[in-house]
Amino acid sequence: MNMLTSLSAAHLDTLDDAALMDTVLALREAVVSEAAPRVAAFTAAAGREDAALANLAHYLTLRRHDLRPLQRQLMRRGLSSLGRLESRVLPTLDAVILALAALGGRKKKPAITEPDAATFFAGEARLDAAAEGALGPEPEGRATRIMVTLPSEAASDPDFTLSLARRGMDIARINCAHDDAESWRAMATHVRAAGATLGRRLTVLMDIAGPKIRTGAVLPMKKGKPAGRLMTGDAFRLVAEGEPRIDDEVAFSAAVTLPEIVLRLRIGDRVRYDDGKVEGVVESLAEGEAVIRVHHARAAGTKLKPEKGINLPDTALGLSPLTDKDDADLATVIECADMVGYSFVSRPEDIDLLDAAIARHGGGRTHPLGLMAKIERPEAVTNLPDLIARAARRGGFSVMIARGDLAAEIGFERLAEMQEELLWICEAAAVPTIWATQVLEDLVRDGVPSRGEMTDAAMAARAECVMLNKGPAVGEAVELLDRLLARMSDHLDKKTPQLRALASW
């Protein structure tokens, strides 16, 4: 009987405690055996044996099996249902096996060492240490750090940054897609000064821009502003070179900031515009241009504007994640930042590319520059375990779940499950995560949060860090998030409910 058959509901229903123990023991042996090639590959990529990577390999192997029937059998016996084993795969299986052996009256225990407390919770300790190393110390009163994107005014107003820090900011994000090196230095200086004033470490992240695929000039225009709205059924033309072109059949057109991507499109490729507000499919190709037919759009339509993002989930882009601008900006990043944010990273070789550029710039750093990989593309999701293994060689690694671009790439309906899976994979590997995009967006922009975004922010407490974007009411958002995350720390630790005493009944 193979392992998948042995985990079927009909089979498990007939087993007594001793036989169920044999099934879980066989599962453990299968996991170790099947994971061995992956453990070896991870060890080679990291250049050393690594307990977190071994646990990641075991977790990925275990999750290839459908564990739901087994979970129900363990649940009814009052044992761990394996639902919270991300950071401790083998210790959890070992504890379950020994418990089943005792329930089944086995006089001779399996040849497994009972995990002590330090062994059982070692994965949690590894993640805590990795988070502190990459993101800075855990703030007092809550487990999750708060990152804030600094606006341009932060370069000239040190009190603005100090106020954010007083309200609860732990990490300042400087977006290198905006402003210039002089402004970035000033922002970083103000962050360091705020930390010194408050007597705590504040971390500086500088986010290099990467290859941004955006619209350029657009047509039609009316008095200098975009005219008309893209509706379902409309077509728009993307042009690689020259001015956008409209005609009787295609009434909308845009140039693009990276012309080569138009040449890589194929008929049938999906195209998403402005964070997925418009989705279409490439209908026809001509020299240097592509016509896209809109399949989904808002009921009121969406204007085609310059400087809006384009996502191409089906297209092999072949773009380097490190642009010439990024390479030049790294000199300032190395000088000012604790970690660098890396967009479009998809393959382990992309990490080598960045590290080679950092080495070329050199600099007198006393500690390595941390790396935060932004998971935005389907390739990055697929290759995440290998990215983690490669990054283990350098250390200081974290992952941003960039939910805006990720949703536009994989589709909104898949985002909810994917953000969960990314949290699980990173926890298994002891890699800290940053929950990003539109957190408390209404509050930051308008001063009043929506009900939905309050729930979203509460669920973000499962990450090691939550990112707020800039906006008029960002200070109020930091204060609210500080209080919310502190309360959620009493209720939730990753996937584990914290059963503190209820106060309302």
N, C-alpha and C positions, 0 to 999 in steps of 0.2 A: 504494500500500500504506500503510495507516495505521500509527501507531506501535505499537498493541497487536499487530497482525498481525506486524510486523517483529520483535517480541520473542518470537515463538513458538519453541518448541524445535525444531520441524521446520525452520523457516526458518534459524535460527541455525546449525544443524548443518552446513549446506551452505556457509557463508561462509568465505572465506579471511581473513587478517588485515586486509587493506586494506578489504574489504567490511564486516567487523565494525566497523572504525573508522568507516566511514560511518554505520553503524547507531547507534553511540554518539553520534556527532556530531549526528545527527538527533534523538536522544533529548534531548541537551543543548538544542538549539534549541527543541524542544517544551516542555521544562521552563521555559525563560526566557519563552517566549511565553505559555504557559498560566498561569504564575504572575504575569504582569504586573498583572492587575486586583487580585490579592490583595496584591501589594507596594504598590500605590497605596493600597489600603484601610488597610493597616497603617501606611503613612507618614502618612495623614490622622489615624488614631487616635493615633499617637505625637506628632504635631505636628512631625515632622522625619524625614529619611531615617535609617535605622538598619540597619547591616550585619547585625546579628543577626536582625532581623525579616525582612529580605530573604532570608537563608539559611533561616529558618523557612518562608517562602512557597515557596521552591524545594524544600525537603524534603517539605512536604505535597503538592506537585504531583508530585514524583518518585514518592512512595509510592502514588499512585493507579494506577501501572503495576505489573504483576506482573513483577518483575525476576529471578525465579528462573532461567529459561532462560539469560538473559544472564550471570548470575553464574557459572554452570557453564562457559560458554565462556571467560570471563575467567580463571577459576580455573585451567583446564588450560593456559593460556598463561603462568602464573606472575605474573599481574597482580592488582591490587586487585579483589576481588569486590564492591566497593561496600557491604560489610556494616558498615563503620565510618565512614560519611561524615556522620553526624548534624551535626557542627559545621562541615562543609566540603563542601557539596554540589557547587558548581561547580568549586572547585579539584580535587576528586577526579575528576570527569568529565574535566576538562582534562588531568590527568596521565595518565589512562587513554587518552584520545584520542591524545595525543602518543606514548605508548608503543606503541600499535597502529600508528601511522603509521610508526614506526621498524621495527617487526616486519614490516610489509608492504612495506618498501622504498620508501616514498613519498619522492621527491626533494624535492617541495614540501610543506612542513608546512602543516597547517590554520592558518587565521588565528586562532590562539589563543596567548596568552602563557603560557609555561611558568610555573607558580606557584613562586615562591621559598619558602624555608622559612618566612619570616615570614607570607607570604600563606597558605600551606597550613595552618599551625597557628594562624591568627588567631582562629578560633572557640574553640579551647581557652583562649587568652589572655583572650578576652572573658568566658568562663565563670569562669575563676579570679578575674578582677577583680570580677565581679558577686558571686561567693560571698564574697569578702573584704569587699566593701562592705555586703552584707546580713547576713552571718552572723558576721563577724569573721575574723581572720587564720587561715590554715591552721595547724593545730597541728604541733608538731615531731614528725617520725617517722611521720606518717600524713596522708593526704589528706582524710579524712572527719572532720567535727566530731561531738562527742557532746553532745546536748541532754538535760537531765534535768528532769522535772517535780518541782518542789519541794513537799514535804508541808507541812501547817500548822505543824509544829514548826520549820521553817526560819525562821519569823518571830521565834522566841524563842531560837534556838540558833545563833549565828554560827559556832560551831565545826563544826556539821553541814555548812554550806555550804562552809566552808574545806576540810573533808575531801573533799567531792565534787570540788572544784577540784583539790586535790592529786592525786587519783586519776585525773583526766583529763577532768572536765566542762569544756566550752567555752562552752555556752549554758545559762542557767537559764530554765526555763519556769514562769511563774506563771499558774495557771489562775484566771481571774476568776469562774468559776462557783462558786468556794469562797472562804471567808474574807471579809475586808473590806479597805477601802482602807488602814487603819492597818497591817494585817498585810502587805499587798502592799508598802507603803513600807519596812517593816522588812526583808522578804526582799530587795528590791532593794538596800537599803543594805548588807546583809551580802554580797551578790554583789560589789558595787563594792569593799568592803573586802577580800574574798578576792583579787580581781584585783590590788589594790594590794600586798597582802602577797606575792603570787607574782610580781609584776612582769610580768603579761600581761593583755591585754584579755579580759574575760569579757562576753559579750553577754546582755542581759536581753530575753526575749520575754514579753509579757503577752498572754494569750489571752482575748479577750472571749467571753462565753458564747454569744451568738446565740440564735435561737429553738429551744429544745430541745423536741422532741415526746416526751413521756414519759407513762407511766401515772401516774395519781393514786391515789385510793382504789380498792381492789379488793374483790371478793366472789368466792367465799365466804371468810370468815375464821373461824379457830378459836383461841380464847384469844389474840386479838391477832395471830395469824400467818396467812399465807395457807394455805388448806386445799385439798387436791387438786392434781392436776397436769394440765396440758393435754396431751392425747394426739392423735395423728392421728385425724381424724374428729370430734373435739369441736368445739363452737362457743363463741365468746365474744363478748360485746357491749361495744362502746365507746359511752359516753354523752357528749354534749356538755355537758349541764347537769345539775345535781343529783347525787344519789347513784347509784352503780352499781346495776343491777337484774338479778336472776337469776329464772329461772322453771323449769318442768319441762323445757322444750326447750333452754334455754341456761343452763348451770350455772355459767358464769364471766362476770364483767363487770368493767370498769374505767372510771373517769373518765380524762380526758386533761388534760395541762397547757395545751394550746392547743385549746380547744373547737371553734374554727372549722374545724379540719381534718376533724372528723367530718362536717361539713356539705358538705365538698368531695369526699367519697368517692363513687364510683360502683360499681354492681354489676360484679363482675369485677376490680376493682382488687386488686392484691396488697398484703398487709400483713405486715410482718416485725417480730417482737418480740424484744427482748433480743439484739441483734447477730445476728439470723437464727436463733436457737435454735428459733424457731417461725415457720412461714410459713403463711399462709392467704389466702383470697380472700373479698372481700365478697360475701355470699350474699343479703342482704336489707337494705333501708333503711326506716326509719320516721322520724317527726319527731324530730330531735335524737339519733338513734342509728343504729348499723350493727352487723349481725351478721356475724361472720367465721367461715368454716368452715376448720379446720386441715387442711392438706394434707401438711405435713411437720413432724415434731417428733422429739425424741430418743426413743429406745426406752423410756427410763424416764420420759419426760414432763418438763415444765418447769412450775414454779409461776408463776402470775400474781402479780407483786409490784408494789408502788408504786416509782416512780422508775426504771423500766426504759425503755430507748429503744424508740421505734416508728419504723419506716421505711416510707415509702409511695412505692415507685419509680414507680408508674403515675399518681400523683395530682398534678394541677397545684395546688400548695399556695398560691401567691400570697402567700407570707410575705416580709416585709422581713427581710433578713439582719441589720439593725441594730435592736435592741430599745431601749426606753426605758432599761432598765438598762445596756445597752451604752453608750448615749450618755452617761449619767451617769458610768460607769466610765472613759470616755475621758479625763476630766480627770486622773485618777491615772496612766493609761497614758502620757499625754503628759509628765507630770512625771517618771516613773520609768524608762520602757522605752526600748530601742533600736528595737524593732519590735513591731507589734501583730499578733496572730493573728486572722484573720477567718473565721468559720464561715458556712456556707450561701451563700457568694459563688457566683453562677452567671452573672451577666451583666456586661458592662462598666459598665453604669449602677450596679451595686452598688459598684464602686470609687469612682465619683463621689460616691455617697451617703456613704461613709465619709470621703472627703477633705473633703467639705463639713462634716461633723460635726467633724472635726479642726480645720478652719479656724475654726469657730464658737468652739471652746474656746480657740483661740489658744495662748498660752504662749510663754515665752522660750527656745525650743529653739535650740541652735547648729547643729543639723543635722536634716534631715527625718526623720520617723518612718518606719522601714521597714515594709513590709507583707508578711505571709506569708498567702497565700490557701490555705485548706484545701479540697482537692478531695474532696467527699463525695457529690455528687449527679450523676446522669446529665447534667443540664443543664450542670454545671460542666465535665464531661469534653468534651462537644460544643463548648462555647464557649471552651475553654481558649486556643486561638490568639488569639481576640479579647480575652480577659482579659489575656493577655500584652502584646498591642499597646497596649491602653489603659494598662496599668501602666507601660509604657516612658516615658510622659509624666512620671511621678512619680519613678521610680527606686526603688532599695532593695527590689526585689521578689523574693520566693521562693515556692515552691509546696510545701505539705505534701501528700504522698500519704497521706491519712487512710484507711488500709486497712480499719479496722473498719466505719465507716459506709459506705464505698464498697462493701465486700463485701455489706453488708446491702441496699444499693440495687441493685447490678447483678447480684448473685448470686455465690456463692463460686467457682463453676467459671470465671467470667470474670475473677476478680480477678488471677490470675497473669499473664495476657496483658495486662490493662489496666495493671498497675503497670509492666510493661516499656514499653508504649507511652507512658505518661506520662513516664518517664525519657527516652525518645528525643525526644519533642516538646520537653521542657524543655532538653535538651542542644542541640538544633538552634537554639533561641532564646536560648541563653546565660543560662538562668534556673536558679539553684541549687534543688535539691530536698531535702526532708526526708522520710526514710523512717520512718513512724510506725505505731504500734499493735502491741502485744503483742510487741515485740522483747525477747527473753530474759525473757519473762514468768514462766516457772517459776523461773528463777534469782532474779529480783527478789523474787518472792513467797516461795519456799521454800528458796532457797539452792543449788539444784541445777538446772542447765539440762537440757533435753531435747535429744536428738540433732537433731530437726527444727529447733528454734529456733536451734541453733548454725549450721546451714546457712543459715537465713534471715538471721541476723545477718551472716554472711560475705558474702552476696549484697548486703546493704545497703551495702557498701563502694562500690558504684557511684553512690550518692547523695553529695551534698555534706555531708549531716548525717544522723545517726540519732538518733531520740528514744527514751529510756527513760522508762517511767512510774515513779511512786513506789512504794515497797514496802520491806519490812524489810531486804532484802539489796541495795538499790540501789547501795550503795558497792562491794560485791563485783562487781556487774554492770558498773559503770563501769570497774573495773580490768580485767576480762576483755575487755570490748569494746575498750578501749584497745589491749590486746595483739593481739587478733584483727584489728582494722582495720589496725594497723601491718603485720602479716604479709600481709594481703590486698592492701595497697598495692604489695607486691612482685610480686603475681601478676596483678592485674587493674586496668585503667584504663578505666572505663566498659565498653564491649563488647570492649576490646582485651586479649588475654592478654599478660602481661608475662613473657617467657621468661627469668627469672633462672635461674642454674645450679641444678640439682637437688642436694639434699644427701643424699637417702636411698639413692641408687644410684651 
